[in-house]
Amino acid sequence: MAGRFADFGPPRRVDGGLKARSTRGAIGVSWWSRRFLEVLESFALGTRLTRGRSYARKGQVLRLDVTPGRVEATVQGSRAEPYRVGIELPVFPAALWERVERDLAAQAFFSARLLAGDLPAELEEVFADAGAPLFPSGVAELTQRCSCPDFAVPCKHLAATFYLLAEAFDADPFQLLHWRGRGRAELLDRLRALRAGATDPAGAPGPSGPDTGAPDAAVAGPTPHARPVPAAGAARVLAGLPAIGLDEAVDRFWLPPVPLPDRPPTLATGPELLLRQLGAPAPAIGGPGLLERLRRAYRTFGRS
């Protein structure tokens, strides 16, 4: 055992590693990254996680890749060869993702926020209602592996990876959903398709998303969870207007859609109003004599 840990010591210095943006205090600024770390701490991993905080801030993590169901990282420790880290989390099955997508598409709030690149806090409740917690529900749901000889789980290399993973979620919240099995492009394409099917007045299916093995009707057709979405914004204003031919539209392009109101009446004032409000200028620039000359000039300009 002594030989196993004989070469342990300070980690080797790394140039160009992935450094945590947080230099002190808590790591993670968004609700989803903080929630992720809070869940890990609730598994009694809090004291073990802190072992990797200095590694994360020194830039000891050389690589971090997030794929569906797996996070892989390379962390430089005290040995010459970096350690290989893997964190696995089960992905959601396709049927469950389809239900979540229908629930999200049924409300414009979720679609708008997701299409804008944001994860609303209510998203966690949507997954919980579908019977699939977005974050790990127990430490046993996470499979943690590191090639280092430390028996502690998580070791400081795994802990550093968790911290960098939380900051990766800060930078791109869709990485969290990608880890659960649905990438940004695929999720947004399916939401657009479902929204298009829900708002089509003729009931025609919207454009299908990427090939996921499900028929187009399952993607864009009506479902028990989809609810009609009322028109909003410009669509609501323009919905009742009659259709106008192209020729007439061109002829009326520069005309107002409704008659403009008459110009409001202007206040009739005398030409000396400004002079009466300002009073006499200072003696250095002419005093009362300048005021009288200006008064005569204003009267002359008013008659012309």
N, C-alpha and C positions, 0 to 999 in steps of 0.2 A: 504494500500500500504506500510505503514511503517513496518507493521509486515511481509510483504512479503519479504522485504530485510533486516530485522532486524538481521539475522544471517550471513549476508555477511561480509567477512573479508578476510585476507590473506588465500591463499589455504593451505590445509593441506599438510604436508610434505609426500612425497612418496618415498619408497625404492624400487628400481628395476623397475621403470617406463621407458617408451621409451623416451630417450633423443635425441634431435636433435644433429647431429654431429657438426653442425656449432655453435660455441660459441659466435660469434658476426658477425655483418655485414649481408650480404644477405644469405638466405638459398636456397640451390639448386645449383648444380654445372654443371649438364648436360644440354644440350639444351632443352630437353623435360621437365625437372622439372622447369627450369627457364621460359620456355614458358607457362607452366601451371600457375605459379604464376603471370606472366605478364597478362595473360588473366583475372585472377581473379581481379587484380588491375585495369584493364581497365573497369570493371563493377562498378567502384567507391567504391570498397571494400578495397582499400589500407590502409586507416587509421583504419578501423575496423580489418583488418588482423593483424596489428601490436599489437593489444591487446593480441593476443594469442601467440606471439613470445616468451615471457618469460615463459609461460606455457610449450611450446614445449621444451625449453632449460632446464627447471627445471626437466623434466621427469614426468609431471602431467598426461600425456596420459598413461593409464594402458594397453590398448589393441587397436589394429588397424587391421581390417580385410577387405580385398578387395575381393568382389565377383562381378559377372556380374551385372552391373547396380546399385550397392550399396556398400558404404563404411560404416562400423560400427566401432565405437570407444567407449571406456569408459574413461572418463576424471575425475580426482579427483579435486574437487573444494574446497570451504570452508566448505561445509557440510560433514557430516560423510559418506553419501551414494554418491558414484561417479555418475556423470551425464552420461546419455546415448546419444550418438551422432549418427546421421544417415545422410548421404549425398547420394542422388540418382541422377543418370545420365542415360538417356535412352540408352539402348544397340542398336547396329546396327542390322537390320534384317538379316536373313541368306542369302537372295539373294544379299544384298549389300556386305556382307563379301565375298561371292563367287566371285563377280566382282573384289573386291580389291585383293583377293588372286590370281586371274588370272593375274591382272596387275603386281603384285609383282613377280610372277613366270616367267613372260615373259622377265624379265631382270635379268641377272645373278648378277648384282650389288646388287640389293635388297635382293635376296636370300642369297648371300654370307654374307652380313652384318647381316641379321637377324639370319641366322644359327650360326653366330659367337657371337650372343647375344647382338647385337648393333642395335640401331634405327638410320638410316641415317636421316639427316635433310630433305631430299627430300621426306620422307614418308608422311609428312604433306600435301604436294602437291598432292600426290596420292589419299589421302582421299578426299581432296577438289575437285579434278577432278571427283571423283565418287559421288559428291553431298552430302558428309557426313564429315563435319569438324571433325578432330580428337579431338580437344578441344572444350569445351562448347562455343557456339556461342552467348549466352546471359545468364544473371543471372537467367532468368525464366526457363532455361533448367535444372538448379540445384534445387533439392528439399532438403532444409536444415532443420534439426530438432534437437533440443536439449531439454532435460528434465529439464534444469535449468529455473528459473523464469525470466531470462533476456529477454526483448522483442527485443533487438537488433539482427539483422541477418546480418552477423554472429556474435554470441557472442564469448567471448574469448575461449570457449571450442571448438566451431566449427572452429575458426581460428587456434587454436593449432593443430586440426586434419588436416586442410589443409596443414600446414607446415610439419607435420610428413608424410602426404601423398606424398608431393613433394619429400621428402628424400627417401621414399619408392620407388618412381619412379627412383630415382638416383641408388639405390641399385639393382633394378630389373626393367628395362624398360618395360618388358612384363606385369607388373602390370597395366600399363596404357591401354594396349590393352585388358587385361583381364577385366578391368572395363567396356570396351566398348563391351564385349561379346565374346572375343576369347582368350582362354588360350594359353600359350606358346606351350605346347605339341601338341595341336590340330592344331595350326597355322603352326608350323614347319612340322608336318606330312603332311599336305595338300600341302605345298609348295614343299616338296620332291616328292610327288606323281605327282603334276603338272609338275615339272621339268623333272621327269622321262618320262612322257608321251610326253613332247615336244622334248626330245633328243633321243627317241627310233627310230632307223632308219626304223623299220618295221611298225611304227605307232601303235604298240600295246599299250594298256593303261597301265599306271604305277600302282603301288600298291595303293589301296584306303586308304584314311585316316580314322579317327574314324567315327563311324556311326553318321551322321548328318541329316539323313532323305532324302538325295539326292542320286540318283543312281550313281554307279561308273563312268559311262560315263560322268556325269556332273563334276566329280572330276578330272579325268585323261584324258578324251578324248579331241580332238581338239575343240577349242572354237574360236569365232571371235576375242578375245583379245590375244590369245596365238600366239607367233611368233616363227618360227624355231630358235633354238639357235645353232650357229656354234660350232664345237668342239674346245676345247682350251687346252693348256698345253700338257701333255703327250698324250692325245687322238688325238690331231692334228698330232703329230710326228709319232705315231704308226699306224695311219689310213691307210697309203699306203703300209705297209709292208705285205708280204705274210704270210699266216698261216704256222706254223712250227709244225711238229708232236712232240709228247712228247719224243720219243726215241732220235730224233735228237737234241731236245732242251737240253736233259740231257747231250748228248755227247759234245755239244758245250757250256756248261754252263760256263766253265772257259776260253773259248777262246774269244778274242775281236771281236766285231761285224764287224769291219773293220780292215785291216792291220795297225799295229802300224808304225809310221814313224821311219826311222833309227835314231840311237842315234846321237844327234848333235855332231859335232867335238869338241874336247877339246883343250884348248890352251896349246901348248907346251912351257914350261918355264924351266929355269935352276933351279938347287937345291938351289941356293943362292939368289933367288928373295926376299924372306922374309927378309933375313939378310940385303940386300941392302936397303930395304924400311925402316927398323927399325933403322938402324944406330948402332953405338957402344953403348953398355950398360954402365951404370954408373960405376965409379971405385969401388964403394962399393960392387958390385956383380961380379967384374972380369975385367971390362973395355975392352980395345982392345984385351987383351989376351984371354978372354972368347969368343970374337967374332971370333978369328982365330980358336980356338978349335971347335967351333960350325960349322965353314965353312968346316973343314976337316971331321967332323962327317957327315954333310949333303952329301958331295961328296961320302963318303963311302956307306951311305945308298942308294944313288941314283944309284950306280953301282950294288947293290945286287938285 
